[in-house]
Amino acid sequence: MQAETFQKIEQAAAAAGVTPGAATQPAARYDGVSIVLHWVTAALVVTLWTLGQTIDFFPKGAPKIDARSVHITLGAALGIVLLARLLWRASRGRRLPLAQSGWLGATAKVVHYGLYVLLGVTVVLGIFNAWQRGDVLFNVYAIPQLVPGDRVLKRIIEELHGDFADIVLIIAGLHAAAALAHHYLLRDRVLRRMLP
């Protein structure tokens, strides 16, 4: 009885132009933890970049210290979330096959791994940036300077941190645009794999 029912479903799916078996399978989706970590990462990246671009608009003193402290704290949170994502993905996270084969699939894989690397480098540069500057967190904790008085090193680290943050935002934006193109132009289920 079950074999007949399954065969009828496959025949109906084939008649509708759907790959046999696809109609009986649920849409492939990432697990809940992976989805939450993805969107928290995205929100932190956008928030950190925006705050990084506007810190200099804050008045000197407590407002600027607080803005920089929030940026540093959220940057540390991003580092923790990134580490959690990598550990989850390596251990219990659901792995899905590439949405497309060929060069599109390979490009998507490179972009995903590239984003992980760029995020990690940006977070590490942010740590060194705060350390070289000798920041103060919320007027409570002073971060000691790595090499006091070395303005050249301070400028290099600060510029690298900003440049990498810009690159992360650009590539993340292209990643989001590709997901929207999949959804609205190709009309496939790629975006739905990562939606809550």
GROMACS elastic network, one bead per residue, 0.5 to 0.9 nm:
[ bonds ]
;  ai    aj funct       b0    kb
    1     4     6  0.52330   500
    1     5     6  0.63605   500
    1     6     6  0.86996   500
    2     5     6  0.50640   500
    2     6     6  0.60743   500
    2     7     6  0.84794   500
    3     6     6  0.51048   500
    3     7     6  0.60610   500
    3     8     6  0.86273   500
    4     7     6  0.50181   500
    4     8     6  0.61953   500
    4     9     6  0.86769   500
    5     8     6  0.51130   500
    5     9     6  0.62803   500
    5    10     6  0.86971   500
    6     9     6  0.51165   500
    6    10     6  0.62588   500
    6    11     6  0.86654   500
    6    21     6  0.88743   500
    6    24     6  0.83549   500
    7    10     6  0.51011   500
    7    11     6  0.61686   500
    7    12     6  0.86500   500
    8    11     6  0.50417   500
    8    12     6  0.61443   500
    8    13     6  0.85127   500
    9    12     6  0.51502   500
    9    13     6  0.60974   500
    9    14     6  0.85588   500
    9    20     6  0.84579   500
    9    21     6  0.82307   500
    9    23     6  0.74929   500
    9    24     6  0.75129   500
   10    13     6  0.50251   500
   10    14     6  0.60546   500
   10    15     6  0.85317   500
   10    18     6  0.88023   500
   10    19     6  0.83711   500
   10    20     6  0.51627   500
   10    21     6  0.60588   500
   10    22     6  0.84479   500
   10    23     6  0.74337   500
   10    24     6  0.80493   500
   11    14     6  0.50717   500
   11    15     6  0.61187   500
   11    16     6  0.86197   500
   11    20     6  0.75175   500
   12    15     6  0.50437   500
   12    16     6  0.62482   500
   12    17     6  0.87384   500
   12    18     6  0.86206   500
   12    20     6  0.87963   500
   12    23     6  0.89630   500
   13    16     6  0.50561   500
   13    17     6  0.63242   500
   13    18     6  0.50500   500
   13    19     6  0.68148   500
   13    20     6  0.60198   500
   13    21     6  0.77634   500
   13    22     6  0.78238   500
   13    23     6  0.61672   500
   13    24     6  0.89132   500
   14    17     6  0.50391   500
   14    18     6  0.53079   500
   14    19     6  0.61970   500
   14    20     6  0.57328   500
   14    21     6  0.89485   500
   15    18     6  0.74527   500
   16    19     6  0.89223   500
   17    20     6  0.86799   500
   18    21     6  0.82984   500
   18    22     6  0.67285   500
   18    23     6  0.70701   500
   19    22     6  0.55167   500
   19    23     6  0.76087   500
   20    23     6  0.69964   500
   20    24     6  0.84848   500
   21    24     6  0.54956   500
   21    25     6  0.65497   500
   22    25     6  0.51995   500
   22    26     6  0.78997   500
   22    27     6  0.85604   500
   23    26     6  0.77077   500
   25    28     6  0.81945   500
   26    29     6  0.85831   500
   27   189     6  0.76195   500
   27   192     6  0.84043   500
   27   193     6  0.76626   500
   28    96     6  0.71668   500
   28   189     6  0.83758   500
   28   190     6  0.89017   500
   28   192     6  0.86090   500
   28   193     6  0.62031   500
   29    32     6  0.88601   500
   29    35     6  0.89693   500
   29    94     6  0.81761   500
   29    96     6  0.75989   500
   29   190     6  0.88041   500
   29   192     6  0.70983   500
   29   194     6  0.64849   500
   29   195     6  0.82650   500
   30    33     6  0.82581   500
   30    34     6  0.62375   500
   30    35     6  0.63459   500
   30    93     6  0.76937   500
   30    94     6  0.56397   500
   30    95     6  0.72650   500
   30    96     6  0.72414   500
   30   193     6  0.57232   500
   30   194     6  0.60248   500
   30   195     6  0.85900   500
   31    34     6  0.54679   500
   31    35     6  0.63225   500
   31    36     6  0.88358   500
   31    93     6  0.65881   500
   31    94     6  0.57603   500
   31    95     6  0.89173   500
   31   193     6  0.89777   500
   31   194     6  0.85518   500
   32    35     6  0.50789   500
   32    36     6  0.61621   500
   32    37     6  0.85761   500
   32   194     6  0.89191   500
   32   196     6  0.72906   500
   33    36     6  0.51952   500
   33    37     6  0.60882   500
   33    38     6  0.84811   500
   33    85     6  0.86615   500
   33    88     6  0.81027   500
   33    93     6  0.75654   500
   34    37     6  0.51862   500
   34    38     6  0.60309   500
   34    39     6  0.87492   500
   34    85     6  0.69849   500
   34    88     6  0.75111   500
   34    89     6  0.75226   500
   34    93     6  0.63798   500
   34    94     6  0.77278   500
   34   194     6  0.81772   500
   35    38     6  0.51115   500
   35    39     6  0.63788   500
   35    40     6  0.86175   500
   35   193     6  0.85808   500
   35   194     6  0.55726   500
   35   195     6  0.68416   500
   35   196     6  0.65102   500
   36    39     6  0.53650   500
   36    40     6  0.60595   500
   36    41     6  0.84686   500
   36   194     6  0.89364   500
   36   196     6  0.76825   500
   37    40     6  0.51094   500
   37    41     6  0.59985   500
   37    42     6  0.85860   500
   37    81     6  0.67004   500
   37    82     6  0.80896   500
   37    84     6  0.79703   500
   37    85     6  0.63164   500
   38    41     6  0.51719   500
   38    42     6  0.62910   500
   38    43     6  0.87783   500
   38    81     6  0.89685   500
   38    85     6  0.78675   500
   38   194     6  0.79412   500
   39    43     6  0.61004   500
   39    44     6  0.84822   500
   39   194     6  0.86996   500
   39   195     6  0.88951   500
   40    43     6  0.51313   500
   40    44     6  0.60760   500
   40    45     6  0.85505   500
   40    78     6  0.84462   500
   40    81     6  0.77880   500
   41    44     6  0.51521   500
   41    45     6  0.61039   500
   41    46     6  0.87121   500
   41    78     6  0.65397   500
   41    81     6  0.68081   500
   41    82     6  0.72692   500
   42    45     6  0.51925   500
   42    46     6  0.63357   500
   42    47     6  0.85891   500
   42   172     6  0.81170   500
   43    46     6  0.53576   500
   43    47     6  0.60588   500
   43    48     6  0.84610   500
   44    47     6  0.50611   500
   44    48     6  0.58056   500
   44    49     6  0.83333   500
   44    74     6  0.69523   500
   44    75     6  0.78566   500
   44    77     6  0.82396   500
   44    78     6  0.63921   500
   45    48     6  0.52497   500
   45    49     6  0.60432   500
   45    50     6  0.85065   500
   45    75     6  0.86224   500
   45    78     6  0.77218   500
   45   119     6  0.86777   500
   45   165     6  0.83494   500
   45   168     6  0.81083   500
   45   169     6  0.72411   500
   45   172     6  0.88429   500
   46    49     6  0.52719   500
   46    50     6  0.61051   500
   46    51     6  0.85498   500
   46   169     6  0.73350   500
   47    50     6  0.52007   500
   47    51     6  0.60592   500
   47    52     6  0.84212   500
   47    71     6  0.85997   500
   47    74     6  0.84923   500
   48    51     6  0.51067   500
   48    52     6  0.58793   500
   48    53     6  0.85385   500
   48    70     6  0.89034   500
   48    71     6  0.60642   500
   48    72     6  0.87738   500
   48    74     6  0.69193   500
   48    75     6  0.69472   500
   48   165     6  0.87500   500
   49    53     6  0.62265   500
   49    54     6  0.87643   500
   49    71     6  0.89332   500
   49   162     6  0.86441   500
   49   165     6  0.66569   500
   49   166     6  0.76134   500
   49   169     6  0.75450   500
   50    53     6  0.52013   500
   50    54     6  0.63981   500
   50    55     6  0.87395   500
   51    54     6  0.51111   500
   51    55     6  0.58652   500
   51    67     6  0.75162   500
   51    68     6  0.82538   500
   51    70     6  0.85992   500
   51    71     6  0.65515   500
   52    55     6  0.56068   500
   52    56     6  0.82971   500
   52    67     6  0.89680   500
   52    68     6  0.81217   500
   52    71     6  0.70107   500
   52   162     6  0.79998   500
   52   165     6  0.89529   500
   53    56     6  0.74674   500
   53    57     6  0.86485   500
   53   162     6  0.89105   500
   54    57     6  0.54113   500
   54    58     6  0.72969   500
   54    67     6  0.88901   500
   55    58     6  0.56469   500
   55    59     6  0.89489   500
   55    64     6  0.65518   500
   55    67     6  0.61914   500
   55    68     6  0.65703   500
   55    71     6  0.86655   500
   56    59     6  0.77346   500
   56    60     6  0.85353   500
   56    64     6  0.74208   500
   57    60     6  0.88965   500
   57    64     6  0.81713   500
   58    61     6  0.87597   500
   58    63     6  0.60371   500
   58    64     6  0.50390   500
   58    65     6  0.88277   500
   58    67     6  0.74695   500
   59    62     6  0.79388   500
   59    63     6  0.59434   500
   59    64     6  0.57514   500
   60    63     6  0.65816   500
   60    64     6  0.53302   500
   60    65     6  0.76127   500
   61    64     6  0.56918   500
   61    65     6  0.61332   500
   61    66     6  0.86038   500
   62    66     6  0.58889   500
   62    67     6  0.84901   500
   62   138     6  0.78771   500
   62   139     6  0.76203   500
   63    66     6  0.51438   500
   63    67     6  0.61641   500
   63    68     6  0.86268   500
   64    67     6  0.50340   500
   64    68     6  0.60804   500
   64    69     6  0.83440   500
   65    68     6  0.51705   500
   65    69     6  0.59123   500
   65    70     6  0.85661   500
   65   135     6  0.82213   500
   65   136     6  0.69005   500
   65   137     6  0.70735   500
   65   138     6  0.63141   500
   65   139     6  0.72298   500
   66    70     6  0.60942   500
   66    71     6  0.85351   500
   66   136     6  0.89093   500
   66   137     6  0.72844   500
   66   138     6  0.53395   500
   66   139     6  0.78975   500
   67    70     6  0.51739   500
   67    71     6  0.62590   500
   67    72     6  0.87070   500
   67   138     6  0.87290   500
   68    72     6  0.61428   500
   68    73     6  0.85354   500
   68   135     6  0.83087   500
   68   136     6  0.85728   500
   68   137     6  0.78007   500
   68   138     6  0.85284   500
   69    72     6  0.50698   500
   69    73     6  0.60180   500
   69    74     6  0.84777   500
   69   135     6  0.81781   500
   69   136     6  0.72162   500
   69   138     6  0.57361   500
   69   139     6  0.87892   500
   70    73     6  0.50606   500
   70    74     6  0.59871   500
   70    75     6  0.83185   500
   70   137     6  0.82538   500
   70   138     6  0.82111   500
   71    74     6  0.52541   500
   71    75     6  0.59661   500
   71    76     6  0.86141   500
   72    76     6  0.62072   500
   72    77     6  0.85995   500
   72   126     6  0.76143   500
   72   127     6  0.79181   500
   72   130     6  0.75301   500
   72   137     6  0.80467   500
   73    76     6  0.51219   500
   73    77     6  0.62441   500
   73    78     6  0.86643   500
   73   137     6  0.84300   500
   74    78     6  0.60920   500
   74    79     6  0.85946   500
   75    79     6  0.63173   500
   75    80     6  0.87531   500
   75   123     6  0.63686   500
   75   126     6  0.72945   500
   75   127     6  0.82686   500
   76    79     6  0.50141   500
   76    80     6  0.63599   500
   76    81     6  0.86754   500
   76   123     6  0.73732   500
   76   126     6  0.87659   500
   76   127     6  0.80215   500
   77    80     6  0.50606   500
   77    81     6  0.61068   500
   77    82     6  0.84704   500
   78    81     6  0.50023   500
   78    82     6  0.59326   500
   78    83     6  0.84603   500
   78   119     6  0.85318   500
   78   123     6  0.74797   500
   79    82     6  0.50886   500
   79    83     6  0.61580   500
   79    84     6  0.85568   500
   79   119     6  0.81506   500
   79   120     6  0.70509   500
   79   123     6  0.60532   500
   79   124     6  0.82814   500
   80    83     6  0.51068   500
   80    84     6  0.60826   500
   80    85     6  0.85643   500
   81    85     6  0.60588   500
   81    86     6  0.86286   500
   82    85     6  0.50325   500
   82    86     6  0.62788   500
   82    87     6  0.86531   500
   82   116     6  0.76017   500
   82   119     6  0.77777   500
   82   120     6  0.74494   500
   83    86     6  0.51726   500
   83    87     6  0.61685   500
   83    88     6  0.84779   500
   83   120     6  0.87225   500
   84    87     6  0.51358   500
   84    88     6  0.58863   500
   84    89     6  0.83409   500
   85    88     6  0.51128   500
   85    89     6  0.58837   500
   85    90     6  0.84097   500
   85    93     6  0.85811   500
   86    89     6  0.51306   500
   86    90     6  0.60544   500
   86    91     6  0.85608   500
   86   116     6  0.84809   500
   87    90     6  0.51401   500
   87    91     6  0.60954   500
   87    92     6  0.82458   500
   87    93     6  0.86097   500
   88    91     6  0.52121   500
   88    92     6  0.54490   500
   88    93     6  0.52476   500
   88    94     6  0.89700   500
   89    92     6  0.60973   500
   89    94     6  0.71528   500
   89    95     6  0.76445   500
   90    93     6  0.68154   500
   92    95     6  0.89168   500
   96    99     6  0.81825   500
   96   193     6  0.89605   500
   97   100     6  0.84981   500
   98   101     6  0.66655   500
   98   105     6  0.57932   500
   98   106     6  0.83840   500
   98   108     6  0.80813   500
   98   109     6  0.78670   500
   99   104     6  0.88005   500
   99   105     6  0.66399   500
   99   108     6  0.87970   500
   99   189     6  0.86006   500
   99   190     6  0.64836   500
  100   103     6  0.83852   500
  100   104     6  0.61147   500
  100   106     6  0.84633   500
  100   108     6  0.86502   500
  101   104     6  0.63435   500
  101   106     6  0.73272   500
  102   105     6  0.55497   500
  102   106     6  0.63526   500
  102   107     6  0.86883   500
  103   107     6  0.59036   500
  103   108     6  0.84895   500
  104   107     6  0.50635   500
  104   108     6  0.61721   500
  104   109     6  0.86676   500
  105   108     6  0.50987   500
  105   109     6  0.62656   500
  105   110     6  0.86961   500
  106   109     6  0.51288   500
  106   110     6  0.62346   500
  106   111     6  0.86323   500
  107   110     6  0.51032   500
  107   111     6  0.61094   500
  107   112     6  0.86191   500
  108   111     6  0.50931   500
  108   112     6  0.61807   500
  108   113     6  0.87113   500
  108   175     6  0.83610   500
  109   112     6  0.51764   500
  109   113     6  0.62481   500
  109   114     6  0.82735   500
  110   113     6  0.53188   500
  110   114     6  0.57027   500
  110   115     6  0.84079   500
  111   115     6  0.59935   500
  111   116     6  0.86745   500
  111   171     6  0.76604   500
  111   172     6  0.88018   500
  111   175     6  0.75832   500
  112   115     6  0.52291   500
  112   116     6  0.65544   500
  112   117     6  0.89148   500
  112   175     6  0.84128   500
  113   116     6  0.51158   500
  113   117     6  0.63614   500
  113   118     6  0.86467   500
  114   117     6  0.51124   500
  114   118     6  0.60102   500
  114   119     6  0.84241   500
  114   171     6  0.88893   500
  115   118     6  0.50419   500
  115   119     6  0.58938   500
  115   120     6  0.83857   500
  115   168     6  0.66720   500
  115   171     6  0.73328   500
  115   172     6  0.73564   500
  116   119     6  0.52341   500
  116   120     6  0.61471   500
  116   121     6  0.86689   500
  117   120     6  0.51162   500
  117   121     6  0.61499   500
  117   122     6  0.85327   500
  118   121     6  0.51302   500
  118   122     6  0.60094   500
  118   123     6  0.85583   500
  118   164     6  0.68300   500
  118   165     6  0.81664   500
  118   167     6  0.78824   500
  118   168     6  0.62233   500
  119   122     6  0.50845   500
  119   123     6  0.61474   500
  119   124     6  0.86231   500
  119   164     6  0.81383   500
  119   165     6  0.78648   500
  119   168     6  0.66614   500
  120   123     6  0.52166   500
  120   124     6  0.62216   500
  120   125     6  0.85844   500
  121   124     6  0.51228   500
  121   125     6  0.60401   500
  121   126     6  0.84656   500
  121   161     6  0.83380   500
  121   164     6  0.75841   500
  122   125     6  0.50799   500
  122   126     6  0.60531   500
  122   127     6  0.86754   500
  122   160     6  0.82483   500
  122   161     6  0.56946   500
  122   162     6  0.81481   500
  122   163     6  0.87337   500
  122   164     6  0.56363   500
  122   165     6  0.60662   500
  122   168     6  0.81927   500
  123   127     6  0.62973   500
  123   128     6  0.87417   500
  123   161     6  0.80573   500
  123   165     6  0.88844   500
  124   127     6  0.50843   500
  124   128     6  0.63404   500
  124   129     6  0.84958   500
  124   161     6  0.85428   500
  125   128     6  0.50371   500
  125   129     6  0.58950   500
  125   130     6  0.86400   500
  125   157     6  0.65622   500
  125   158     6  0.78419   500
  125   160     6  0.71933   500
  125   161     6  0.52409   500
  125   162     6  0.89662   500
  125   164     6  0.86043   500
  126   130     6  0.62376   500
  126   131     6  0.84360   500
  126   157     6  0.81605   500
  126   158     6  0.78188   500
  126   161     6  0.58925   500
  126   162     6  0.87159   500
  127   130     6  0.53327   500
  127   131     6  0.60992   500
  127   132     6  0.85677   500
  128   132     6  0.58318   500
  128   133     6  0.83000   500
  128   146     6  0.79458   500
  128   154     6  0.89380   500
  128   157     6  0.70768   500
  128   158     6  0.86599   500
  128   161     6  0.89436   500
  129   132     6  0.52416   500
  129   133     6  0.60464   500
  129   134     6  0.84182   500
  129   135     6  0.89293   500
  129   154     6  0.68818   500
  129   155     6  0.88483   500
  129   157     6  0.56869   500
  129   158     6  0.56636   500
  129   161     6  0.73260   500
  130   133     6  0.51573   500
  130   134     6  0.58981   500
  130   135     6  0.55666   500
  130   136     6  0.87634   500
  130   143     6  0.72654   500
  130   144     6  0.88619   500
  130   145     6  0.81311   500
  130   158     6  0.88339   500
  131   134     6  0.51389   500
  131   135     6  0.68904   500
  131   143     6  0.61262   500
  131   144     6  0.62719   500
  131   145     6  0.52653   500
  131   146     6  0.55308   500
  131   147     6  0.86459   500
  132   135     6  0.81869   500
  132   143     6  0.88316   500
  132   144     6  0.78502   500
  132   147     6  0.62146   500
  132   148     6  0.73069   500
  132   150     6  0.83125   500
  132   151     6  0.89911   500
  132   153     6  0.77627   500
  132   154     6  0.58222   500
  132   157     6  0.80970   500
  133   143     6  0.83458   500
  133   144     6  0.82417   500
  133   145     6  0.59567   500
  133   146     6  0.78026   500
  133   147     6  0.87828   500
  133   148     6  0.81961   500
  133   151     6  0.88982   500
  133   154     6  0.64155   500
  133   158     6  0.89196   500
  134   142     6  0.69372   500
  134   146     6  0.73923   500
  134   148     6  0.82174   500
  135   141     6  0.85386   500
  135   142     6  0.60660   500
  135   143     6  0.52356   500
  135   144     6  0.74217   500
  135   145     6  0.78973   500
  136   139     6  0.56722   500
  136   140     6  0.69461   500
  136   141     6  0.56186   500
  136   143     6  0.58577   500
  136   144     6  0.87781   500
  137   140     6  0.57959   500
  137   141     6  0.51173   500
  137   142     6  0.62809   500
  137   143     6  0.75116   500
  138   141     6  0.70289   500
  138   142     6  0.89999   500
  139   142     6  0.75509   500
  144   148     6  0.87396   500
  145   148     6  0.54623   500
  145   149     6  0.86992   500
  147   150     6  0.59648   500
  147   153     6  0.82637   500
  147   154     6  0.87221   500
  148   151     6  0.83497   500
  149   152     6  0.88616   500
  149   154     6  0.87271   500
  150   153     6  0.55699   500
  150   154     6  0.63754   500
  150   155     6  0.88658   500
  151   155     6  0.60874   500
  151   156     6  0.85742   500
  152   155     6  0.51830   500
  152   156     6  0.61851   500
  152   157     6  0.86665   500
  153   156     6  0.51045   500
  153   157     6  0.61283   500
  153   158     6  0.84352   500
  154   157     6  0.53978   500
  154   158     6  0.60644   500
  154   159     6  0.85814   500
  155   158     6  0.50940   500
  155   159     6  0.60240   500
  155   160     6  0.84935   500
  156   159     6  0.52341   500
  156   160     6  0.60767   500
  156   161     6  0.85258   500
  157   160     6  0.51123   500
  157   161     6  0.60372   500
  157   162     6  0.85692   500
  158   161     6  0.51759   500
  158   162     6  0.62516   500
  158   163     6  0.86309   500
  159   162     6  0.50865   500
  159   163     6  0.60020   500
  159   164     6  0.85177   500
  160   163     6  0.50194   500
  160   164     6  0.60193   500
  160   165     6  0.84052   500
  161   164     6  0.53219   500
  161   165     6  0.61246   500
  161   166     6  0.86760   500
  162   165     6  0.50495   500
  162   166     6  0.62078   500
  162   167     6  0.87058   500
  163   166     6  0.51079   500
  163   167     6  0.62909   500
  163   168     6  0.86823   500
  164   168     6  0.61207   500
  164   169     6  0.86173   500
  165   168     6  0.50724   500
  165   169     6  0.62539   500
  165   170     6  0.86846   500
  166   169     6  0.51682   500
  166   170     6  0.62152   500
  166   171     6  0.86881   500
  167   170     6  0.50918   500
  167   171     6  0.61181   500
  167   172     6  0.83536   500
  168   171     6  0.53082   500
  168   172     6  0.58782   500
  168   173     6  0.83518   500
  169   172     6  0.50499   500
  169   173     6  0.59329   500
  169   174     6  0.85895   500
  170   173     6  0.50356   500
  170   174     6  0.62873   500
  170   175     6  0.85914   500
  171   175     6  0.60474   500
  171   176     6  0.85722   500
  172   176     6  0.61534   500
  172   177     6  0.85394   500
  173   176     6  0.50538   500
  173   177     6  0.61067   500
  173   178     6  0.85712   500
  174   178     6  0.60784   500
  174   179     6  0.85903   500
  175   178     6  0.51646   500
  175   179     6  0.63482   500
  175   180     6  0.87854   500
  176   179     6  0.50596   500
  176   180     6  0.62638   500
  176   181     6  0.86021   500
  177   180     6  0.50729   500
  177   181     6  0.60956   500
  177   182     6  0.85968   500
  178   182     6  0.61711   500
  178   183     6  0.86386   500
  179   182     6  0.50941   500
  179   183     6  0.63324   500
  179   184     6  0.87665   500
  179   190     6  0.67418   500
  179   191     6  0.53802   500
  180   184     6  0.59524   500
  180   185     6  0.77984   500
  180   191     6  0.69878   500
  181   184     6  0.53027   500
  181   185     6  0.50339   500
  181   186     6  0.64408   500
  181   187     6  0.80490   500
  182   185     6  0.57640   500
  182   187     6  0.58579   500
  182   188     6  0.58557   500
  182   189     6  0.74679   500
  182   190     6  0.62764   500
  182   191     6  0.68450   500
  183   186     6  0.60778   500
  183   188     6  0.56953   500
  183   189     6  0.66492   500
  183   190     6  0.68641   500
  183   191     6  0.59840   500
  183   192     6  0.80630   500
  184   187     6  0.52913   500
  184   188     6  0.81487   500
  185   188     6  0.83717   500
  186   189     6  0.89962   500
  187   190     6  0.86870   500
  188   191     6  0.78536   500
  188   192     6  0.85544   500
  189   192     6  0.51943   500
  189   193     6  0.65490   500
  190   193     6  0.54786   500
  190   194     6  0.76708   500
  191   194     6  0.58047   500
  191   195     6  0.66280   500
  192   195     6  0.50022   500
  192   196     6  0.81717   500
  193   196     6  0.85482   500
